[in-house]
Amino acid sequence: MAELIETVKSFEKKPHYMSNLRTVLPNALRNAPFSLDSIKVDESWAFEHLTRKDTAYITHGYHRYPAKFIPQLAHRLIEEYTKEGDLVVDPFGGCGTTLVESKVMGRPSIAVDINPVAVLITTAKTTPIDPDKIEKEFSNLQNKLEAYNESTKVNVPEHERIDYWFKPEEKRKLAFIFTEISKIKDQDIKDFFFCGFSNILKNCSIWLQKSNKPTRDFEKTPSDPIKTFSRQIKMMLRGNARLFESLSEKDYLKVPSDVFCTDARTIPAKDNSVSLIVTSPPYVTSYEYADLHQLTALWLEYAKDLSDFRKRFIGTSYHNKKDLLLNSSIAENIQKELLKKDKKTAEEVSTYFSEMNQVFIEMKRMLKKGGKTCIVIGNTSLKGVEILNAEVFVEQLQNLGLKIADIIKREIPSKNLPSVRDEKTGKFASITDKNKIFAYPTEYILIMEK
Ligand SMILES: C[S@@+](CC[C@H](N)C(=O)[O-])C[C@H]1O[C@@H](n2cnc3c(N)ncnc32)[C@H](O)[C@@H]1O
């Protein structure tokens, strides 16, 4: 009852959406299945007016990354719920959107991601380098690359998977670029160039350009590695200069942003130390990040064994476990419905919800009292069963003792998300896929308080 009164009070402070949630609240508190459907879309969170240039400002455009959220969304949450100096964490850091925004706002931050490619990108994006220094390094590197010709001695890797994706000429040039970057001693500069190197691999390979799935396109003419690398680095140099300038102006150059390659259930932050978590978790059986980033993983030797690499990701279809604790009656109902259709999918989804519950335990541990966690998540459907991620997460978090502070429903402008899934497989599909259904043209920002 005390919990009920407290939650109602917290809603009363925010009359603008209270009417939307009235229908949700009582059931939610009884832990019975409930729906967030009745919440009205808040148009101010669509950020529809933003262009690609706006969302790629400073270092945000360094590297493509599936399902990254727009910086302005993270920015607004950080602005609303923290002040300068407060610690911000992202347990599913991805390409570092939360960390870049935290840094430009003077908030120290920590991210973890199980994907070493995400860690490389985040490190590069959050490490401002003196523009004169990096320009000089680039000019040295470019002189060496421009001197490349067919008789240049190159240590070309012998690797079956590299040969699977790259034709001999591109492989040779990439090996040359790779070797020259490896010779650089300064780690920040090396990370900067390796991040750029990573982002050109898809264009320089025979990976079907418009696909996120590992598919070869034997008709493709791969881009020239040396020219593409040069263009990529010039773009990054502009981003770095803007980041450096912006941080220098505000005296934020030394604000720490730490990123670790580890599991979201083992975050290196002290108990009760975090003011805000801003995150977008992986979806169940959607993107296979291990497959997607295999080109970088191959060149930078992040994963000797792809099948082992895959199993570490939450939401992957490559593992499922027994003895699951769902901590949600809604998740149990979803499991039951899925079991009627397909046992494997039921297991994958249950594993996902159980693992997410473990992540929420970790989030609660490190949050300060009164600290908030903002989780950006949409609902979807698999095998004809609605996968109510948002409802399940709210229920799990409530069962762990967190309270609803706000729930925002936002429209996702189509330019920002591949919001279609293949009806048969449930995986993200291209816009031209004939089995496509809409996956989540809207999503929620669940703001829960400890
Ligand atoms: C939707 S993406 C996050 C995107 C991020 N918000 C951004 O703007 O780039 C989800 C991330 O979760 C990561 N992930 C999956 N399983 C994980 C785990 N067990 N521990 C930590 N991170 C994990 C994936 O590698 C992926 O980067």
The ligand as an SDF file (V2000), in Angstrom:
LIG
                    3D

 27 29  0  0  0  0  0  0  0  0999 V2000
   20.6820   -1.4780  -29.1350 C   0  0  0  0  0  0  0  0  0  0  0  0
   22.4150   -1.6270  -28.9440 S   0  0  0  0  0  0  0  0  0  0  0  0
   22.8400   -0.1860  -28.0380 C   0  0  0  0  0  0  0  0  0  0  0  0
   23.0350    0.9900  -28.9260 C   0  0  0  0  0  0  0  0  0  0  0  0
   23.4560    2.2430  -28.1790 C   0  0  0  0  0  0  0  0  0  0  0  0
   22.3600    2.8420  -27.4580 N   0  0  0  0  0  0  0  0  0  0  0  0
   24.0260    3.2670  -29.1670 C   0  0  0  0  0  0  0  0  0  0  0  0
   23.4910    4.3690  -29.2910 O   0  0  0  0  0  0  0  0  0  0  0  0
   24.9820    2.9210  -29.8440 O   0  0  0  0  0  0  0  0  0  0  0  0
   22.5770   -2.9230  -27.7810 C   0  0  0  0  0  0  0  0  0  0  0  0
   23.9940   -3.2540  -27.3870 C   0  0  0  0  0  0  0  0  0  0  0  0
   23.9770   -4.2710  -26.3930 O   0  0  0  0  0  0  0  0  0  0  0  0
   25.1940   -4.9880  -26.5030 C   0  0  0  0  0  0  0  0  0  0  0  0
   25.1110   -6.2400  -25.7250 N   0  0  0  0  0  0  0  0  0  0  0  0
   24.4920   -7.4110  -26.0600 C   0  0  0  0  0  0  0  0  0  0  0  0
   24.6660   -8.3170  -25.0740 N   0  0  0  0  0  0  0  0  0  0  0  0
   25.3800   -7.7170  -24.0970 C   0  0  0  0  0  0  0  0  0  0  0  0
   25.8460   -8.1480  -22.8300 C   0  0  0  0  0  0  0  0  0  0  0  0
   25.6560   -9.3930  -22.4010 N   0  0  0  0  0  0  0  0  0  0  0  0
   26.5230   -7.2630  -22.0610 N   0  0  0  0  0  0  0  0  0  0  0  0
   26.7690   -5.9920  -22.5190 C   0  0  0  0  0  0  0  0  0  0  0  0
   26.3690   -5.5460  -23.7350 N   0  0  0  0  0  0  0  0  0  0  0  0
   25.6720   -6.3870  -24.5060 C   0  0  0  0  0  0  0  0  0  0  0  0
   25.3570   -5.1660  -28.0080 C   0  0  0  0  0  0  0  0  0  0  0  0
   26.7010   -5.4260  -28.3420 O   0  0  0  0  0  0  0  0  0  0  0  0
   24.8780   -3.7980  -28.5120 C   0  0  0  0  0  0  0  0  0  0  0  0
   25.9730   -2.9330  -28.6740 O   0  0  0  0  0  0  0  0  0  0  0  0
  1  2  1  0
  2  3  1  0
  2 10  1  0
  3  4  1  0
  4  5  1  0
  5  6  1  0
  5  7  1  0
  7  8  2  0
  7  9  1  0
 10 11  1  0
 11 12  1  0
 11 26  1  0
 12 13  1  0
 13 14  1  0
 13 24  1  0
 14 15  1  0
 14 23  1  0
 15 16  2  0
 16 17  1  0
 17 18  1  0
 17 23  2  0
 18 19  1  0
 18 20  2  0
 20 21  1  0
 21 22  2  0
 22 23  1  0
 24 25  1  0
 24 26  1  0
 26 27  1  0
M  CHG  2   2   1   9  -1
M  END
$$$$
